[in-house]
């Protein structure tokens, strides 16, 4: 993700290692954080969801998408819809996020990361070959703890 060409962040989940790596480049800040399974579980519990699948479908970026009715487990007054597709053949891609029970790719959803609630909506897709290097932390980035990286978002 990037914003105004000045802020860049990437979030990469490694399902096998049960880690999430987040990188941030903002002005002179170049930092990365690797969250362990314990960190991920704690963050997901902080954004615990009650998810109800529905029969409603619609097309999102050319994919048949299925509607979810979502309620915040710790705050039942907060409700929203989310959408996912089964068309991409990735059933276990949500095992590191609060939507772990969903067997498909999320296309319109909310999540909380580094203390910020975000809403993601897929607007396009393309088939591309991605280099393994994309998933490596660049050597010029400083590895920091989650709390240190979170300061970038809260200051």
PyMOL commands that set and color helices and strands:
alter all, ss='L'
color gray80, all
select helices_A, chain A and resi 37-46+132-135+146-154
alter helices_A, ss='H'
color red, helices_A
select strands_A, chain A and resi 2-3+7-14+19-26+29-35+49-60+63-72+75-85+105-113+116-121+142-143
alter strands_A, ss='S'
color yellow, strands_A
deselect
rebuild
show_as cartoon
